[in-house]
Each structure stands twice: as structure tokens, then as C-alpha cells.
Amino acid sequence: QQQLVESGGGLVQPGGSLRLSCAASGFTFSPYTMRWYRQAPGKARELVASISSVGGTTIYLDSMKGRFTISRDNAKNMTYLQMNSLKPEDTGVYYCNRIPALLPWGQGTRVTVSL
């Protein structure tokens, strides 16, 4: 069964950090571009960061540049999102997916940035 499982979310104070993980299974992971998305409360899902198959190219939403770092470990079939200097507006459910997308989406991992 092909699936992506996100983890690592939680409650953090503004300025704090979290590291999200995405475990892939059931398919050959290394050839796929991987992406992290965020769905804030009441808003549509948006792309946060993207990483190419060998990790040489990364792309970030402007508001995340300098704060978030996407990485991958092809040997472990894992994708990561290191999030630093978190802000309340970073609150949401974070999902990972490949390109082309694997359906259905995973359950995501919830990040809450609040005092």
C-alpha cells in the first residue's frame, strides 16, 4: 500500500521550532519531487516547500524563506521540514505529498503556534 505519514507537529510558542517528518512507503521514493503543504484554519491548502528528487533544488513560499528548510533522506524514504522562528500565522495542518500527488492525502500533522 502506497502511503505518506506525517508526524512531528505540536503546540509551540512564537519563535519556537519544530521538525516535521514524512515517511513514505509502498513505492520507490527517490525519483519523486516531494512537497510540504499547509492548510490554515478556514483556508485552502497551500504549497510551503518543495525538494527535487536528489535534493539539489528547493523552493519555498516567500513567507517561509529563511525560516523553513526542507530536506530528504532517500535511503530512509523520509522528507523533513525544519521550521524555525515560528509565527502564529504558521498554524495549520501540514501535509506532505509527492509529484504527481499520491491520493488520498495523508492525515497531516497539526502545528499550533500560540502563547
C-alpha positions in Angstrom: 0.0 0.0 0.0 1.4 3.4 -1.1 1.2 5.9 1.7 2.7 9.0 3.3 2.6 9.5 7.0 3.3 12.9 8.6 4.5 13.4 12.1 6.2 15.9 14.4 3.5 18.6 14.8 2.5 20.1 18.1 2.0 23.2 20.2 4.8 25.7 20.2 5.3 29.2 21.3 6.0 32.0 18.8 9.7 32.0 18.0 10.0 28.3 18.6 11.0 25.4 16.3 9.5 22.1 15.1 10.8 19.4 12.8 8.2 17.7 10.8 8.8 14.2 9.3 7.1 12.4 6.4 7.6 8.7 6.0 6.9 7.2 2.5 6.2 3.5 2.0 4.8 1.3 -0.7 6.6 3.0 -3.7 10.0 3.8 -4.9 10.6 7.1 -3.1 13.8 8.5 -4.6 12.6 9.6 -8.1 9.8 11.8 -6.8 9.9 15.5 -6.1 8.4 15.9 -2.6 6.5 18.8 -1.2 5.1 20.1 2.1 1.8 21.9 2.1 -0.1 23.7 4.8 -3.8 24.2 5.4 -4.5 27.0 7.8 -7.9 27.1 9.6 -10.6 28.2 7.1 -8.2 28.4 4.2 -7.2 26.3 1.2 -4.2 24.1 1.2 -1.1 25.9 0.0 2.4 24.8 -1.0 5.0 25.5 1.6 8.2 24.0 0.2 9.4 21.6 -2.5 12.5 19.5 -2.9 13.7 17.7 -6.1 14.4 14.0 -6.3 18.0 14.2 -5.4 17.6 17.2 -3.1 19.5 19.6 -5.3 16.7 22.1 -5.9 14.5 23.5 -3.1 11.6 26.0 -3.4 9.9 27.9 -0.6 6.8 30.1 -0.3 8.1 33.6 0.2 6.9 33.9 3.8 8.9 30.7 4.7 12.2 31.7 3.2 15.0 31.8 5.8 12.8 30.2 8.4 11.9 26.8 7.0 14.2 24.1 5.5 13.1 21.1 3.5 15.3 18.1 3.3 15.1 14.4 2.4 16.9 11.2 3.1 16.3 8.9 0.1 18.0 5.9 2.0 15.3 6.2 4.7 12.4 7.3 2.4 11.9 10.3 4.5 11.2 14.0 3.9 11.6 16.6 6.6 10.6 20.2 7.3 12.6 22.1 9.8 10.6 25.1 11.0 12.3 27.9 12.9 11.1 31.3 14.2 7.6 30.1 14.1 4.8 32.6 13.9 1.1 32.3 14.8 0.2 32.5 11.1 2.2 29.3 10.6 -0.6 27.5 12.4 -2.3 24.8 10.4 -2.2 21.2 9.3 0.9 20.2 7.4 0.8 17.6 4.7 3.5 16.1 2.5 3.0 14.7 -0.9 4.9 13.7 -4.0 4.6 15.0 -7.6 2.4 13.6 -9.0 0.3 13.5 -5.9 -0.5 10.4 -4.1 -4.2 10.0 -3.3 -5.7 10.0 -0.9 -3.7 12.6 1.1 -2.3 11.6 4.4 -3.8 12.7 7.7 -1.3 15.5 8.1 0.3 16.8 11.3 -1.1 19.7 13.2 1.0 22.7 14.1 -0.2 25.3 16.5 1.8 28.4 17.2 0.4 30.2 20.3 1.4 31.5 23.6 
